[in-house]
Amino acid sequence: MYKSLTKQDIQNLLKVPLNYKVDGLIVAGVNPKRKEYRYLYNALNRLFPGYKKEEKIKDRFFSDIRSFKIGSKRIWFDVVYGAAYLSEVVHIACMLGSRANILLGTCGGLLKEMKTGQIVLPKMSYSNESATRMYQRDNESFIYSANKNLRLKIRKQLNPENPIYEGNLMTVQAMLGETKEDVKNWAANGYCGVDMESATFFAVSGHFKVPSAALLYVADNLVKRELVTDEHYQELRKDRLKTKRENYKIALEVILRKI
């Protein structure tokens, strides 16, 4: 079936040369896509003023992937929401040679002291979804880990004066299905946050033995019931956007050094 597709099959699908390879992948687990690209281009131009070397992916289904060359290195970037498309982008990037994958995005806080915009750098994630099972079928713990070396490289770039949470995440993709009891149980079991992508990201990357890590920030605080519908959440938007802009820059810097 589709999992048996070869590297050449993928290259033919994307209409790229047989020597085409991807060196690194950055994925943002948010929505909508069109609002996210500005942060990528902002980071690129802060690091490489006047950068204009973007490539186009000709396949219609994967045409949203932003492919850009920095020197001899090709970085892919895409925006995802949940597991289905995410697993495909990570799968293909790994088959084409990616040597490091970084996930950006947000999570819901499960610690009372967490504030919107603060950094979460997870060590591992518990998967409460199905895509991970397809890539690591013998993993009965359903726990998927970030690469320690890559995670520490990211940590070195973060401001040590700001809180950094390095615990474990719960990955659940039915945001509107979460209940008060779910949140209570996750917090009681030691998870510092809940997101929709990290376990999938780690599992697929791990299947291909590609180092991966996630650099997230706190959006809302679930244990304090500070939700996205609250007026206070909207008032703190500037704090979250400031963190997001910096995270994009850090992800680019780290992935270029890693590969």
C-alpha positions as CSV (number, residue, x, y, z in Angstrom):
1,M,0.0,0.0,0.0
2,Y,1.0,3.6,0.3
3,K,3.6,3.0,3.0
4,S,5.5,1.0,0.4
5,L,6.1,4.0,-1.8
6,T,9.8,4.5,-2.5
7,K,11.8,7.7,-2.4
8,Q,11.7,7.8,-6.2
9,D,7.9,7.4,-6.1
10,I,7.7,10.4,-3.9
11,Q,10.0,12.4,-6.2
12,N,7.9,11.5,-9.2
13,L,4.7,12.5,-7.3
14,L,6.2,15.9,-6.4
15,K,7.7,16.4,-9.9
16,V,11.2,17.0,-8.6
17,P,14.6,15.7,-9.8
18,L,15.9,12.4,-8.6
19,N,18.7,14.2,-6.8
20,Y,16.2,16.4,-4.9
21,K,16.5,16.2,-1.1
22,V,15.2,17.9,2.0
23,D,17.7,18.8,4.7
24,G,15.3,19.9,7.4
25,L,11.6,20.4,8.2
26,I,9.8,23.0,10.3
27,V,6.1,22.5,10.9
28,A,3.6,24.9,12.6
29,G,0.7,23.2,14.3
30,V,-1.8,26.0,14.0
31,N,-4.7,27.2,11.9
32,P,-5.3,29.0,9.5
33,K,-2.3,28.7,7.2
34,R,-2.4,32.1,5.5
35,K,-1.8,34.0,8.7
36,E,1.2,31.9,9.7
37,Y,3.5,32.4,6.7
38,R,4.2,36.0,7.7
39,Y,6.1,34.7,10.8
40,L,8.2,32.4,8.6
41,Y,9.1,35.3,6.3
42,N,9.8,37.6,9.2
43,A,12.2,35.1,10.7
44,L,13.9,34.5,7.3
45,N,14.4,38.2,6.7
46,R,15.7,38.9,10.2
47,L,18.3,36.2,9.6
48,F,18.9,36.7,5.9
49,P,17.9,40.2,4.9
50,G,16.3,40.3,1.4
51,Y,15.9,36.5,1.2
52,K,14.0,35.5,-2.0
53,K,15.1,31.9,-2.8
54,E,11.7,30.2,-2.3
55,E,10.9,27.2,-4.5
56,K,7.5,25.9,-5.6
57,I,6.1,22.5,-5.0
58,K,4.2,21.6,-8.2
59,D,2.0,18.8,-6.8
60,R,-1.4,20.4,-6.1
61,F,-2.0,18.5,-2.9
62,F,1.3,19.5,-1.3
63,S,1.6,22.9,-3.0
64,D,1.3,24.7,0.4
65,I,4.7,23.5,1.4
66,R,7.2,26.3,1.5
67,S,10.5,25.1,0.2
68,F,13.5,27.4,0.5
69,K,17.3,27.1,-0.1
70,I,19.8,28.7,2.3
71,G,23.2,28.0,0.8
72,S,23.2,24.4,-0.2
73,K,20.5,23.4,2.4
74,R,16.8,23.0,1.6
75,I,14.3,23.6,4.4
76,W,10.7,22.7,4.1
77,F,8.0,24.5,6.1
78,D,4.2,23.8,6.3
79,V,1.3,24.6,8.5
80,V,-0.8,21.7,9.8
81,Y,-3.7,21.1,12.2
82,G,-3.9,17.6,13.8
83,A,-2.4,14.3,12.6
84,A,-3.6,13.3,9.1
85,Y,-1.8,15.9,6.9
86,L,1.0,16.3,9.5
87,S,1.9,12.6,9.3
88,E,2.1,12.8,5.5
89,V,4.4,15.9,5.4
90,V,6.7,14.5,8.0
91,H,6.8,11.1,6.3
92,I,7.7,12.6,2.9
93,A,10.3,15.0,4.3
94,C,12.0,12.2,6.1
95,M,11.9,10.0,3.0
96,L,13.6,12.8,1.1
97,G,16.4,13.0,3.6
98,S,15.5,15.4,6.4
99,R,18.1,15.3,9.1
100,A,16.2,17.3,11.7
101,N,12.5,18.2,12.3
102,I,11.1,20.9,14.6
103,L,7.5,21.5,15.5
104,L,6.2,25.0,16.4
105,G,2.8,25.8,17.9
106,T,0.8,26.1,21.1
107,C,-0.5,24.0,23.9
108,G,-3.1,24.3,26.6
109,G,-1.5,24.7,30.1
110,L,-2.1,22.1,32.8
111,L,-0.2,23.8,35.6
112,K,-1.7,26.6,37.6
113,E,1.4,28.8,37.3
114,M,1.5,28.7,33.5
115,K,0.8,32.0,31.7
116,T,0.0,32.6,28.1
117,G,3.0,33.0,25.9
118,Q,5.4,31.0,28.2
119,I,7.6,28.4,26.5
120,V,6.9,24.6,26.6
121,L,9.8,22.4,25.4
122,P,8.4,18.9,25.9
123,K,10.6,15.9,26.6
124,M,7.9,13.4,25.5
125,S,4.2,13.2,24.5
126,Y,1.5,10.6,25.2
127,S,-0.5,9.9,22.1
128,N,-4.3,9.7,22.4
129,E,-4.7,9.4,18.6
130,S,-4.3,6.8,15.8
131,A,-1.5,8.0,13.5
132,T,1.2,7.2,15.9
133,R,0.0,3.6,16.1
134,M,0.6,3.2,12.4
135,Y,4.3,4.2,12.7
136,Q,5.4,2.6,15.9
137,R,3.1,-0.5,16.1
138,D,5.1,-2.1,19.0
139,N,5.0,0.9,21.2
140,E,2.5,-0.2,23.9
141,S,3.2,2.8,26.2
142,F,2.0,5.3,23.5
143,I,4.7,7.6,24.7
144,Y,6.9,9.3,22.0
145,S,10.0,11.3,22.8
146,A,11.7,14.4,21.5
147,N,15.4,14.0,20.6
148,K,17.4,15.1,23.6
149,N,20.2,16.6,21.7
150,L,18.0,18.7,19.4
151,R,15.8,19.7,22.4
152,L,18.9,21.0,24.3
153,K,20.1,22.9,21.3
154,I,16.8,24.7,21.2
155,R,16.9,25.3,25.0
156,K,20.3,27.1,24.7
157,Q,18.7,29.7,22.4
158,L,15.9,30.5,24.8
159,N,16.0,33.4,27.3
160,P,16.9,31.7,30.6
161,E,15.2,34.5,32.5
162,N,11.8,33.4,31.3
163,P,10.0,30.3,32.5
164,I,10.6,27.2,30.4
165,Y,8.4,24.1,31.0
166,E,10.1,20.9,30.0
167,G,7.6,18.3,31.2
168,N,5.4,15.8,29.2
169,L,2.5,16.6,27.0
170,M,-0.8,14.9,26.2
171,T,-1.6,14.8,22.5
172,V,-5.4,14.9,21.8
173,Q,-7.0,16.1,18.6
174,A,-10.6,16.6,19.6
175,M,-10.2,20.0,21.3
176,L,-14.0,20.6,21.6
177,G,-14.4,17.1,23.1
178,E,-12.2,17.8,26.1
179,T,-14.1,17.7,29.5
180,K,-13.3,19.0,32.9
181,E,-12.6,15.4,34.0
182,D,-10.1,15.0,31.2
183,V,-8.2,18.1,32.2
184,K,-8.3,17.0,35.9
185,N,-6.9,13.6,35.0
186,W,-4.2,14.8,32.7
187,A,-3.0,17.3,35.3
188,A,-3.1,14.6,38.1
189,N,-1.0,12.3,35.9
190,G,1.8,14.9,35.6
191,Y,1.2,16.3,32.1
192,C,2.1,20.0,31.9
193,G,0.2,20.7,28.7
194,V,-2.1,19.3,26.0
195,D,-1.6,19.8,22.3
196,M,-2.7,18.3,19.0
197,E,0.5,17.4,17.1
198,S,3.6,16.6,19.1
199,A,3.1,12.9,19.7
200,T,2.4,12.4,16.0
201,F,5.4,14.5,15.0
202,F,7.8,12.5,17.3
203,A,6.4,9.1,16.3
204,V,6.7,9.6,12.5
205,S,10.1,11.3,12.8
206,G,11.2,8.4,15.1
207,H,10.0,5.8,12.6
208,F,12.5,7.2,10.2
209,K,15.2,7.8,12.9
210,V,15.2,11.5,12.3
211,P,15.8,13.7,15.4
212,S,12.7,15.8,16.3
213,A,11.7,18.3,18.9
214,A,8.9,20.7,19.7
215,L,9.0,24.4,20.6
216,L,5.6,25.5,21.8
217,Y,4.1,28.2,23.9
218,V,1.1,28.3,26.3
219,A,-2.1,29.5,24.7
220,D,-4.7,29.0,27.3
221,N,-4.7,27.6,30.9
222,L,-7.2,24.7,31.2
223,V,-6.8,24.0,34.9
224,K,-7.7,27.7,35.7
225,R,-10.4,27.6,33.0
226,E,-8.7,30.5,31.2
227,L,-10.0,29.6,27.7
228,V,-9.7,31.1,24.2
229,T,-13.3,32.5,24.7
230,D,-12.2,34.7,27.6
231,E,-11.8,38.4,27.2
232,H,-8.5,38.1,29.1
233,Y,-7.2,35.7,26.4
234,Q,-7.6,38.3,23.7
235,E,-6.0,41.0,25.8
236,L,-2.8,39.0,26.0
237,R,-2.5,38.4,22.2
238,K,0.6,40.6,21.9
239,D,2.4,38.4,24.5
240,R,1.7,35.3,22.4
241,L,2.7,36.8,19.1
242,K,6.0,38.1,20.5
243,T,6.8,34.5,21.6
244,K,5.7,33.1,18.3
245,R,8.0,35.5,16.3
246,E,11.0,34.5,18.4
247,N,10.2,30.8,18.2
248,Y,10.3,30.9,14.4
249,K,13.7,32.6,14.5
250,I,15.1,30.1,17.0
251,A,13.7,27.1,15.0
252,L,15.4,28.3,11.8
253,E,18.7,29.0,13.6
254,V,18.8,25.6,15.3
255,I,17.8,23.5,12.3
256,L,20.4,25.2,10.1
257,R,23.1,24.4,12.7
258,K,21.9,20.9,13.2
259,I,21.9,20.0,9.5
